[in-house]
């Protein structure tokens, strides 16, 4: 991560977890600065990843985990038959629309995490074959899962962006802060 995540208020674990998640989200969002929709959807590296596809995936994953933590099904159910669609824009989706959706998901995540009585509260993992049977995880666990997922894909996004036009995360932070292309 190229930016500093400010320290939380003393003992504010929720604030710290939410700040680190937002820091990683910011890293991904910055990779789209100044790109056209075509560039944001292109796949310039050896992988199938595009920046817009990464945003869509991260929004779906975050929404899905928070829904599970609330005892609800994810908005989009993915399995082997449609997994590939979570990394590409489909229908009338645009880079702007998936960014806007992710922003709403992020606000919902923050509101939910701030509202739970304790980060030690647990919820059941779904009965999917890749999860252990009858496993429960805490709200703290789901936040750490979201941070690690977002951080992993923030690194992918850095590589995709640099493959597009050579711009690095440091240059994009400077641009975001009004310092131009560094």
Secondary structure, 3 states (H helix, E strand, C coil): CCCCCCCCCCCCHHHHHHHHHHHHHHHHHHCCCCCCHHHHHCCCCCCCCCHHHHHHHHHHHHHHHHHHHCCCCCCCCCCCCCHHHHHCCCCCCCHHHHHHHHHHHHHHHHHHHHHCCCCCCEEECCCCCCCCCCCEEEHHHHHHHHHHHHHHHHHHHHHHHHHHHCCCHHHHHHHHCCCCCC
